[in-house]
């Protein structure tokens, strides 16, 4: 089939034959590929004609990221080698999962550039560049990365960073239609998540809660680009009246759970990544985001659950009509998002077959919910420390730990905004009955600003958290040392039936990527060790590993062409800061494709740079303290709390970077590398203070970092 449904019997013997032998296909090119990915093919992804393709972000609408392919398996994976690769020519994080349809691999790099390749050889067929402005590296929360694309009836769909939903012809890469899903003048929105197509509707969310926006989900006709429906996740000023959207019937219910003038900072809730679809009931399940501002005290006067923040939200795919919700984080106060992957499955629990939706969001609890009605079946913390909640009660509400809510005294929260599990794809294997995910334990210091010290500042790039960043520095230093000492990351295998850990693979740091499981008893993950690793899915024993000089964060995929199974992954480091990682030098990001017997070679890694000595600190302490506040509000999301970790460690800049610091920040002279101008957001005096703070941090940490060689 490719890009569509092949007509073949679904009998088990033929399915096995298809997995082993594959389907003979003519070499793909840019003009003659069949183009039919539709409702029938997506409902039959394991049929012989479809099993070798990867037609949606997580392969199927259930988001399981499990493949029935087994040509590469636990007995022969040692023969795996690189088949081909493409250098993506960026050092930014590349987070997308490719699609493979009828022998053509479609991939998305930074700034939403999409390229089609011959899936066998890597020969490029076409490239489409939507020309997203480099300023969006700053305007979007977390840089210019994108997590994936969608396909439907001969078209590829892009959710562009600047808010456009774009359909392009899968054969030629030519634009078919483009619509704006939001007006950038309305609020600081952006799109980083992958669109999905469910029964002819393209569903997409957006980010921006950190900056002050009102989140929503929208659906668009896949053929024409006409808006089908829009659902706002949180209410707004009641004086404005109804929105005239699908969410109107439940906004009154939601508004009762809010207090004060919450609408002034948007409210948040943005669904920036997670969707799943149950075609039997035509239900879209949405993972919603954090509040705006982050601090509940300023957002809602310390009152109310604030629906529908941090929830699973079920909507009708045809109309957007509300069906049910389950709120995982009422009274959201911690920048906890519930936008992490939602996986659907039918599993036997207590002797009864249950239709479930499963999620492991930031807050450290693994949730199993009845997807027919939103009722909680079970929830249990999957991390060893949880200073947010001790459990979930019989009514499905978290049992908050005393002191969990934020006051003005700094305290350490774990899990934190850095997440026990973030957007990295997880996988469910029906063969083992286990869910696999990249877990981590990273505490973070929280304290809300004093009353009168927080003021909502509208506009992109302006984090409206309501936090205080520089108060009680001695206490903060002690808490940060505690966070550094307890930081850990691991690959976790979790049994959703019993809510127990089956095994784990520890890593030296957090930051390893998404996972893929297969019928070959394989579990595949890019690691923070700058490798691609493959484990036994049943036991976690390592079977194969390759040094690739990159730490892939994207989810791997697998596909089959002409009877040959391949594994593909985008390898481009970029994600949340890691306290103990230090400067992290890698090669350029690459799309890597593997097969049994592959013989391709990667170029040698660049020589490791030594750590430059910071200049002497000459700024007064008051300027450094002001810089610490400004850094926390404007820079920490990308460059790490306390200037540790992140996409670029700014403690140890070169002499040239120090000399150009103001021009980099204000004039955007490194916009081509993803650092857009902050002119209009920061003054020259602000930039000077931030620079002074970074020089101070560099001098504080240089001796230890140099001694460790990192």
C-alpha positions in Angstrom: 0.0 0.0 0.0 1.8 2.7 0.7 0.4 5.8 1.5 -2.7 3.6 1.5 -4.2 0.2 1.9 -3.0 -2.8 0.0 -5.7 -5.3 -0.7 -4.7 -8.6 0.9 -6.1 -11.2 3.3 -5.7 -10.5 6.9 -5.1 -14.2 7.7 -2.3 -14.8 10.3 -0.1 -16.9 7.9 -0.1 -14.1 5.3 0.7 -11.5 8.0 3.7 -13.5 9.0 4.8 -13.9 5.4 4.5 -10.1 4.9 6.6 -9.5 8.0 9.3 -11.8 6.8 9.2 -11.2 3.0 7.8 -7.7 2.7 6.0 -6.4 -0.3 7.9 -5.8 -3.6 7.8 -2.1 -4.4 9.1 -0.1 -7.2 11.8 2.5 -6.3 10.0 5.5 -4.9 10.3 8.9 -6.6 8.7 12.3 -6.2 5.9 11.8 -8.8 4.4 8.3 -8.8 3.8 7.1 -5.2 0.2 6.0 -4.5 -1.3 8.3 -1.9 -4.0 6.7 0.2 -3.6 6.8 4.0 -7.2 6.9 5.2 -9.6 5.6 7.9 -9.6 2.1 6.6 -5.8 1.8 6.5 -5.4 3.4 10.0 -7.9 0.9 11.4 -5.9 -1.9 9.9 -2.3 -0.9 10.6 -1.4 -4.5 11.3 -2.8 -5.9 8.1 -0.2 -7.4 5.7 -0.2 -4.4 3.4 0.3 -1.9 6.2 2.5 -3.5 8.7 5.7 -2.3 7.2 4.7 1.4 7.1 4.7 4.0 9.8 1.7 6.1 9.0 1.2 8.3 12.1 3.3 9.9 14.8 3.3 6.8 17.0 2.4 4.4 14.2 -1.2 4.0 15.1 -4.0 6.1 16.6 -3.5 4.3 20.0 0.0 5.9 20.3 1.4 2.5 21.4 4.7 2.8 19.5 4.8 -0.9 19.1 5.6 -2.6 15.8 4.7 -6.3 14.9 7.9 -6.4 12.7 10.3 -9.1 14.0 12.9 -9.6 11.3 15.3 -7.7 13.6 15.0 -9.5 16.9 16.8 -10.5 20.1 18.6 -13.3 18.4 20.2 -11.3 15.5 20.3 -7.7 16.6 24.0 -8.0 17.0 24.3 -7.9 13.2 22.7 -4.4 13.1 24.6 -1.7 11.3 24.1 1.7 9.8 22.3 1.6 6.4 22.4 5.3 5.6 22.3 8.7 7.3 21.6 12.3 6.5 23.4 15.2 8.2 20.7 17.7 9.2 23.4 20.4 9.6 22.2 21.8 12.9 23.3 21.5 16.6 19.7 22.2 17.7 17.5 19.5 19.1 15.7 17.5 16.5 12.7 15.9 18.1 10.5 14.6 15.2 9.5 11.0 14.5 9.6 10.3 10.8 6.8 8.8 8.7 7.3 5.9 6.2 4.7 5.3 3.6 5.2 3.1 0.5 9.0 3.1 0.7 9.2 6.9 1.2 10.5 8.3 4.5 9.2 11.8 5.4 11.2 13.6 8.0 11.0 17.0 9.8 13.9 19.0 11.0 14.1 22.3 12.9 11.9 25.2 11.7 9.6 22.6 10.2 11.7 21.8 7.1 10.3 18.5 5.7 12.3 16.2 3.4 11.2 13.0 1.6 13.8 10.2 1.1 14.0 6.9 -0.5 13.6 4.7 2.6 16.1 2.2 1.3 19.0 4.4 0.3 18.5 7.9 1.7 18.2 9.5 -1.7 16.5 12.8 -1.3 13.2 13.1 -3.3 12.2 16.7 -2.3 12.4 19.2 0.5 9.8 21.7 1.6 10.8 24.8 3.7 7.8 26.7 5.2 10.2 29.7 5.9 9.5 30.0 9.6 11.2 33.1 10.8 14.3 32.6 13.0 12.8 34.9 15.6 10.5 32.0 16.5 13.5 30.3 18.3 12.8 32.9 20.9 9.1 33.4 20.6 8.4 29.7 21.1 8.8 28.3 24.5 11.6 25.7 23.8 13.3 26.6 20.6 12.6 25.8 16.9 12.2 22.0 17.2 9.1 20.1 16.1 7.9 16.6 17.0 6.5 15.3 13.8 4.2 15.5 10.8 1.0 13.7 9.8 -0.3 12.1 6.6 -3.7 11.6 4.9 -4.8 10.8 1.4 -1.7 11.9 -0.4 -0.9 14.9 1.8 1.7 15.6 4.5 0.6 18.0 7.3 2.9 20.4 9.1 2.0 22.2 12.3 4.4 25.1 11.8 6.1 26.9 14.8 4.5 30.2 13.8 0.9 28.7 13.9 0.3 27.7 10.3 -1.2 24.3 9.5 0.2 23.4 6.1 -0.8 20.6 3.7 1.7 19.6 1.1 1.6 17.1 -1.7 3.3 13.9 -0.6 4.6 13.2 -4.1 6.1 16.5 -4.9 6.4 18.5 -1.7 4.4 21.3 -3.2 2.1 23.3 -0.9 -1.6 22.4 -1.3 -3.1 24.7 1.4 -2.2 26.7 4.4 -4.3 28.1 7.3 -3.4 30.1 10.4 -4.5 28.3 13.5 -4.0 31.4 15.6 -3.2 35.1 15.2 0.1 35.9 16.8 -1.3 39.2 17.8 -3.9 37.4 20.0 -1.5 35.8 22.4 2.0 34.3 22.5 1.1 30.9 21.0 3.4 28.5 19.0 3.2 24.9 17.7 5.8 22.3 18.6 3.7 19.2 18.7 2.9 16.8 15.9 -0.5 17.1 14.2 -2.7 14.0 14.0 -5.4 13.2 11.4 -8.4 11.3 12.8 -11.1 10.2 10.3 -10.4 13.2 8.0 -9.9 15.8 10.8 -6.5 17.3 11.4 -6.2 18.0 15.1 -3.6 20.3 16.5 -2.9 22.2 19.8 -0.4 24.9 20.7 2.0 26.0 23.4 2.4 29.3 25.2 1.0 28.9 28.7 4.4 29.9 30.1 4.1 33.3 28.4 0.5 34.0 29.1 -2.1 32.5 26.8 -5.5 30.7 26.8 -4.9 27.2 25.4 -7.2 25.6 22.9 -7.4 22.6 20.5 -8.7 22.9 17.0 -9.6 20.6 14.2 -9.5 21.2 10.4 -10.8 19.4 7.4 -7.9 17.4 5.9 -9.0 18.0 2.3 -9.8 21.7 2.4 -8.2 23.2 5.5 -11.6 24.5 6.6 -12.0 24.8 10.4 -14.1 22.1 11.8 -14.2 23.1 15.5 -12.3 24.7 18.3 -12.3 23.9 22.0 -10.9 26.3 24.6 -9.3 24.5 27.5 -9.9 27.1 30.2 -12.6 29.8 30.6 -12.2 33.5 30.2 -13.7 36.8 31.3 -17.5 36.0 31.6 -18.3 39.6 30.6 -17.2 38.7 27.1 -20.0 36.2 26.7 -19.8 32.8 24.8 -16.9 32.2 22.5 -19.1 30.6 19.8 -16.9 27.5 19.9 -17.4 23.8 20.8 -16.3 24.4 24.4 -19.1 26.8 25.2 -21.5 24.3 26.8 -18.9 23.4 29.5 -17.2 26.7 30.1 -19.7 27.7 32.9 -18.8 24.4 34.7 -15.1 25.1 34.3 -15.4 28.8 35.4 -16.8 27.7 38.8 -13.4 26.2 39.6 -11.5 29.5 39.0 -11.3 32.7 41.1 -10.3 36.3 40.6 -9.4 37.9 37.3 -7.7 34.7 36.1 -8.2 35.6 32.4 -5.8 38.6 32.6 -2.8 36.2 32.1 -4.7 33.8 29.8 -5.1 30.9 32.2 -3.0 28.5 30.2 -3.8 24.8 29.8 -2.2 24.7 26.3 -2.3 21.2 24.8 1.2 21.4 23.2 1.8 17.7 22.4 -0.3 14.8 23.5 -3.3 13.3 21.6 -4.7 9.8 21.2 -7.8 8.6 19.3 -10.4 5.8 19.9 -12.0 5.2 16.5 -14.7 2.9 18.1 -16.2 5.9 19.9 -14.7 8.6 17.7 -13.1 10.1 20.8 -10.0 12.4 20.8 -8.2 12.3 24.1 -6.2 15.4 24.8 -3.5 15.9 27.4 -3.7 19.5 28.7 -1.1 21.8 30.1 0.0 24.0 33.0 -1.5 27.2 34.3 -0.7 30.7 33.4 0.8 32.2 35.5 2.4 29.1 37.1 1.7 30.2 40.7 -1.9 29.3 41.8 -1.8 32.2 44.2 -1.6 34.8 41.5 -3.6 32.9 38.9 -6.6 32.0 41.0 -6.2 33.5 44.5 -5.3 30.0 46.0 -8.8 28.8 45.2 -10.3 26.2 42.9 -9.2 23.2 40.9 -8.9 25.3 37.7 -10.4 23.1 35.0 -9.3 21.9 32.6 -5.6 22.4 33.5 -3.4 19.2 33.6 -6.2 16.8 32.6 -7.1 14.1 30.2 -9.9 15.7 28.2 -12.1 13.6 25.9 -13.7 15.3 22.8 -15.9 14.2 20.0 -13.8 14.1 16.8 -16.6 15.3 14.6 -17.9 18.2 16.7 -15.4 18.9 19.4 -18.1 18.3 21.9 -17.0 17.6 25.5 -17.3 13.9 26.6 -15.4 13.6 29.9 -12.3 14.7 31.7 -10.0 13.4 34.5 -7.9 16.1 36.2 -4.6 14.8 37.3 -3.3 18.0 38.9 -6.1 20.1 40.5 -4.9 23.4 42.0 -2.0 23.3 39.5 0.9 25.3 41.1 4.1 23.7 39.9 4.3 24.1 36.1 3.1 20.5 35.8 1.9 19.7 32.3 -0.2 16.6 31.5 0.8 16.9 27.8 3.0 13.8 28.0 2.1 10.8 25.7 -1.3 9.2 26.3 -1.4 5.5 25.2 -4.6 3.5 24.6 -4.8 -0.2 25.1 -7.2 -3.0 26.1 -5.7 -4.8 29.1 -7.0 -7.3 31.7 -7.1 -5.8 35.2 -8.5 -7.9 38.1 -9.8 -10.5 35.6 -11.7 -8.0 33.6 -10.8 -6.6 30.1 -10.6 -2.8 30.4 -10.4 -0.2 27.7 -7.8 2.2 29.2 -5.9 5.4 28.5 -2.5 5.4 30.2 -0.2 8.4 31.0 2.9 9.1 33.0 3.0 12.9 33.2 5.4 15.3 34.9 4.0 14.8 38.4 5.5 11.4 38.8 2.3 9.3 38.9 1.4 6.6 36.4 -2.4 6.9 35.6 -4.7 4.2 34.2 -8.0 5.6 33.3 -11.1 4.0 31.8 -11.2 5.7 28.4 -15.0 5.2 27.9 -15.9 7.4 30.8 -12.8 9.0 32.3 -13.0 7.2 35.6 -9.7 6.5 37.4 -8.8 2.8 37.6 -5.5 3.3 39.4 -2.6 5.7 39.9 0.8 5.2 41.5 4.1 7.1 41.7 6.8 5.7 39.4 9.6 7.7 40.9 11.3 7.1 44.3 10.8 10.6 45.7 7.5 12.6 45.3 7.4 15.8 47.4 4.2 16.8 45.6 1.7 14.0 46.6 1.8 10.9 48.7 -0.9 9.1 46.7 -4.2 9.5 45.0 -7.4 9.0 47.0 -10.5 7.0 46.2 -12.0 10.0 44.5 -9.1 10.3 42.1 -7.6 13.4 43.8 -4.0 13.7 44.8 -3.1 13.6 48.5 -0.8 16.6 48.7 2.2 16.5 50.9 2.2 19.2 53.5 4.0 22.2 52.2 3.6 21.2 48.5 1.8 24.5 47.6 4.2 27.4 47.0 4.9 30.1 49.6 7.5 32.8 49.6 10.1 30.6 51.3 12.1 28.6 48.7 11.5 24.9 48.9 12.6 21.9 46.8 10.0 20.1 44.7 10.6 16.7 43.1 9.1 16.0 40.6 9.4 19.6 39.3 8.8 21.4 36.1 11.8 19.4 34.8 9.4 16.4 34.9 9.5 12.8 36.1 8.7 12.1 32.4 8.3 14.7 29.8 7.3 14.7 26.1 9.6 11.9 25.1 7.5 9.1 23.5 6.7 6.0 25.6 5.7 2.6 24.3 3.3 -0.2 25.2 4.1 -3.7 24.1 1.1 -6.1 24.0 3.6 -8.9 23.8 5.1 -8.1 27.2 2.2 -6.2 28.7 4.7 -3.5 29.8 4.9 0.3 29.3 8.4 1.7 28.7 9.4 5.3 29.3 12.4 7.6 30.0 12.1 8.5 33.6 14.1 11.0 35.6 14.3 12.6 39.1 15.2 16.3 39.1 14.3 18.5 41.9 13.8 22.2 41.4 13.5 25.2 43.8 10.1 26.9 44.0 9.0 30.1 45.7 6.3 32.5 44.7 7.0 36.2 44.5 5.9 38.4 47.4 2.5 40.0 47.0 2.9 43.1 44.9 6.1 41.8 43.3 4.5 39.9 40.4 2.9 41.7 37.5 1.7 40.0 34.3 3.8 41.1 31.3 2.1 40.2 28.0 4.1 39.1 25.0 6.1 36.2 23.7 9.3 35.2 25.5 8.2 36.8 28.7 7.8 33.9 31.2 4.9 34.8 33.5 5.5 32.3 36.2 4.9 34.3 39.4 8.0 32.8 40.9 10.8 34.6 42.8 14.1 33.6 41.4 16.8 35.3 43.6 15.4 35.4 47.1 17.3 33.9 50.1 20.4 32.9 48.0 22.1 30.9 50.8 19.0 28.7 51.3 18.7 28.3 47.5 22.4 27.3 47.3 21.8 24.5 49.8 18.6 23.3 48.1 20.3 23.4 44.7 23.2 21.2 46.0 20.6 18.8 47.3 18.9 18.7 43.9 22.2 18.2 42.1 23.1 15.3 44.5 19.8 13.4 43.9 19.5 13.9 40.1 19.1 10.7 38.2 17.7 9.3 35.0 16.7 5.8 33.9 14.8 3.7 31.4 11.8 2.3 33.1 9.6 -0.8 32.4 6.2 -0.5 34.1 3.4 -3.0 34.5 0.1 -1.0 34.2 -2.0 -3.9 35.4 -0.3 -4.1 38.8 1.2 -0.5 38.9 4.7 -2.0 39.6 8.2 -1.5 38.2 9.4 -4.6 36.4 13.0 -3.4 35.6 15.0 -0.3 35.0 18.3 0.7 33.2 20.1 3.5 35.1 21.9 6.2 33.2 24.5 8.6 34.5 22.2 11.6 33.8 18.6 12.4 32.8 18.0 13.2 29.2 17.6 9.9 27.3 15.1 9.9 24.6 11.8 8.3 23.4 11.4 4.5 23.0 10.1 1.9 20.6 9.1 -1.7 21.3 8.8 -4.5 18.7 7.6 -8.0 18.3 11.3 -9.0 18.0 11.5 -8.5 21.8 13.4 -5.3 21.3 13.2 -2.0 23.1 15.1 0.8 21.4 16.2 4.1 22.8 18.6 6.9 22.2 20.7 7.6 25.4 22.3 10.4 27.2 25.6 8.5 26.7 25.5 9.6 23.1 24.5 6.2 21.8 21.6 4.3 20.3 20.9 1.3 22.6 18.7 -1.8 22.2 17.5 -3.9 25.1 15.4 -7.1 25.6 11.9 -5.8 26.1 11.1 -8.6 28.6 14.1 -8.2 30.9 16.0 -5.0 30.0 19.2 -6.9 29.2 21.3 -4.8 26.8 21.7 -6.5 23.4 23.4 -3.9 21.2 24.7 -0.3 21.4 26.4 2.1 19.0 28.3 5.3 19.7 26.8 8.0 17.5 28.2 11.1 19.2 24.7 12.4 19.8 22.0 11.9 22.4 18.8 11.3 20.5 15.7 12.6 22.2 13.2 11.7 19.4 11.2 8.5 19.3 12.7 5.8 17.1 10.6 4.1 14.4 10.8 0.9 12.4 9.6 0.0 8.9 10.0 -2.6 6.2 10.6 -2.2 2.4 11.1 -5.2 0.0 11.3 -7.6 2.9 14.0 -5.6 4.8 13.3 -4.1 8.2 14.9 -0.8 9.1 15.1 1.3 12.3 15.3 5.1 12.0 15.8 7.8 14.6 16.6 11.5 14.5 19.7 12.1 16.7 19.9 15.7 17.8 20.3 16.6 21.5 18.0 19.2 22.9 15.7 19.2 25.9 15.4 20.1 29.5 18.5 21.2 31.4 20.5 18.6 33.3 22.3 19.8 36.4 25.3 17.5 36.4 25.8 17.1 32.7 28.1 20.1 32.3 29.1 21.3 28.8 27.8 18.7 26.3 29.6 18.7 23.0 28.1 16.7 20.1 28.3 16.3 16.4 25.7 17.8 14.2 22.2 16.3 14.3 21.6 13.4 11.9 18.8 11.2 10.7 20.2 7.6 11.2 18.7 4.5 9.5 19.9 1.0 10.5 19.4 -2.5 9.0 20.9 -6.0 9.5 24.2 -6.1 7.8 24.4 -2.3 7.3 27.9 -1.1 6.6 27.7 2.7 6.4 30.1 4.8 8.6 29.6 8.0 10.4 32.3 10.7 10.1 34.6 11.0 13.1 33.4 13.3 15.8 34.9 16.8 16.1 37.8 17.3 18.6 36.6 18.0 22.1 36.9 21.6 23.0 38.6 22.6 26.3 36.6 24.7 28.8 37.4 28.4 28.4 38.3 30.3 31.5 35.7 32.9 32.4 36.8 36.6 32.6 37.3 38.1 36.1 34.1 39.3 37.8 34.1 43.1 38.2 30.4 43.8 38.4 28.9 44.8 41.8 26.8 42.3 43.7 23.6 44.3 43.1 24.0 44.0 39.4 24.7 40.2 39.6 21.6 39.8 41.8 19.5 41.7 39.2 21.0 39.6 36.5 20.0 36.4 38.4 16.4 37.5 38.5 16.4 38.4 34.8 18.1 35.2 33.8 15.6 33.1 35.8 12.6 34.9 34.1 14.0 35.0 30.5 16.8 32.4 30.0 16.5 29.5 32.4 14.0 27.5 30.3 16.6 26.9 27.6 19.9 27.4 29.4 19.1 25.8 32.8 18.4 26.8 36.3 21.3 28.5 38.0 22.9 28.5 34.5 23.6 24.8 34.6 22.9 22.5 31.7 20.5 23.4 28.9 20.9 23.6 25.2 24.0 25.8 25.7 25.9 26.1 29.0 26.5 29.9 29.4 28.9 29.7 32.3 31.8 28.8 30.0 31.6 31.0 27.0 34.6 31.8 24.7 36.2 35.2 24.8 34.6 35.9 21.5 31.1 35.1 22.8 31.7 37.3 25.8 32.7 40.1 23.6 29.6 39.7 21.4 27.2 38.9 24.2 25.1 42.1 23.9 24.9 41.8 20.1 23.9 38.1 20.3 21.1 38.9 22.7 19.9 42.2 21.3 20.9 42.2 17.6 20.3 38.4 17.0 23.7 37.9 15.2 23.4 34.2 16.0 19.8 33.8 15.0 20.9 31.3 12.4 22.0 29.1 15.3 18.7 29.5 17.0 19.5 32.4 19.4 17.0 35.1 18.2 17.1 38.7 19.3 15.6 39.7 22.6 15.4 43.3 21.6 12.2 44.9 22.9 12.1 42.4 25.8 15.4 43.2 27.4 17.2 46.5 27.6 21.0 47.0 27.2 21.2 47.4 31.0 19.3 44.1 31.5 21.6 42.3 29.1 24.6 43.7 31.0 23.2 42.4 34.3 22.6 39.0 32.8 26.1 38.9 31.5 27.5 39.8 34.9 25.5 37.0 36.5 26.8 34.5 34.0 30.4 35.7 34.5 29.8 35.2 38.3 28.5 31.7 37.8 31.4 30.8 35.5 33.9 31.9 38.1 32.1 30.0 40.8 32.2 26.7 38.9 35.2 26.9 36.6 37.7 25.1 38.9 35.5 22.1 39.5 34.4 21.8 35.9 38.0 22.1 34.5 39.2 19.4 36.9 36.5 17.1 35.7 37.2 17.9 32.1 33.7 19.0 31.4 
